[in-house]
């Protein structure tokens, strides 16, 4: 399991709407390249993200205990 502390960022879009991004710096960079974002501001908050990489497979080939449909 991977544990990472990330900054919470407020994204402002061209139309003036604002959204909170909690995915870390990489998520902000991806969003910036996809959506019409004009600014990103750190809110001063941090959150802890936890995940298991998809590459963690069990001996039966399933990922995280899930098997492919039809198997």
C-alpha positions in Angstrom: 0.0 0.0 0.0 1.2 3.5 -0.8 0.6 6.3 1.6 1.2 9.9 0.5 0.4 13.3 2.1 -0.9 15.7 -0.6 -1.9 19.3 -0.7 -5.5 20.3 -1.3 -5.7 22.7 -4.2 -8.6 24.9 -5.4 -8.8 25.1 -9.2 -10.5 28.0 -10.9 -11.9 27.5 -14.4 -12.3 30.0 -17.2 -16.0 30.4 -16.4 -15.2 31.3 -12.8 -16.3 28.0 -11.2 -14.0 26.5 -8.6 -13.3 22.9 -7.7 -11.2 21.2 -5.0 -8.5 18.9 -6.2 -7.3 16.4 -3.7 -5.1 14.2 -5.9 -1.8 15.8 -5.3 0.5 17.7 -7.7 0.2 15.1 -10.5 -3.6 15.4 -10.5 -3.4 19.2 -10.7 -0.9 19.0 -13.7 -3.2 16.5 -15.5 -6.3 18.6 -14.9 -4.5 21.7 -16.1 -3.7 20.0 -19.4 -7.3 18.7 -19.9 -9.6 21.4 -18.5 -9.8 25.2 -19.1 -8.1 26.0 -15.7 -6.8 29.5 -15.2 -5.4 29.2 -11.6 -4.5 26.8 -8.9 -4.3 27.8 -5.2 -3.2 25.7 -2.3 -5.9 25.9 0.4 -3.4 25.4 3.3 -4.9 21.9 3.9 -3.2 18.6 3.4 -4.8 15.1 3.2 -3.5 11.6 3.3 -4.0 9.5 0.2 -3.7 5.7 0.3 -3.9 3.2 -2.5 -2.7 -0.1 -3.7 -1.0 -0.1 -7.1 -2.9 -2.0 -9.8 0.3 -4.1 -10.4 -0.3 -5.9 -7.1 -1.7 -9.2 -8.4 -2.6 -12.3 -6.5 -1.3 -15.8 -7.5 -4.6 -16.5 -9.4 -4.0 -13.4 -11.6 -6.7 -11.3 -10.0 -6.0 -7.8 -8.9 -7.1 -6.8 -5.3 -9.1 -10.0 -5.1 -11.3 -9.2 -8.1 -11.4 -11.5 -11.1 -12.1 -10.6 -14.6 -15.8 -11.2 -15.6 -16.3 -14.5 -17.3 -13.3 -16.2 -15.8 
